[in-house]
């Protein structure tokens, strides 16, 4: 059975960014997300917590997968598990997972690099959706500023569909730390003016990062000054702008398909 100390630890990991960073762990909740991490990242799972009703509903395949890995599992009452859960309808299973570690210098050592930079992205749903999209499109890495939503916040983890484990993500204080590595910055902006339509871009640099800004303010002037290309996504005359997650998805999909300059 789950002990009181273990329960307290899970609550801290769910609610406190400092606790997640101190322990280097976070929580994944729900039957499909947990099964996915057991299937694709089993070495990252530290322990499982199961409520009695989940075990009654668990399929033979799910149980066989879980038991084959010999990961420490703890039982909890439905009442205690519901107190943990961030879901409207708790599914009765969660995993305590190690935060991944990535080698940023190895990425910068590549001859080709295609990444994404997010500045002060504060909505957890947006950050999670961007992580999921970037992973799905095989983007090399995501860089976020410290003011952005914590990537291990339960809402971000849920919106990312577990992609926080497969996409290299780094926290950077300043975009200058990226451009100093010889990376060219392209910026997605809502405003017209000194921008070009994304549809006019025909080639991309071999080493580039797409920048997207805060949900309401966009990119800072400091970042814009370091941008080589500022582009917009053409929209219907009745729509002023796109959600930042949608902007990132369209920009990454379009630019990723272009040939890199020699």
Secondary structure, DSSP 4 states (H G I P E B T S, - for coil): ---HHHHHHHHHHHH-HHHHHHHTEEEEESHHHHHHHHHH-GGGEEEEEEEHHHHHH--HHHHHHHHHTT--EEEE-HHHHHHH--SSS--SEEEEEEPP---HHHHHTSS-EEEEEESS---HHHHHHHHHHHHHTT-SEEEE-TTSPPTTSHHHHHHHTTGGGTS-EEE-S-THHHHTTTPEEEEE-S--SS-EEGGG--EE-SEEEEEE-BTTTBS-HHHHTT-SEEEE----TT-----HHHHHHHHHHHHHTSEEP-
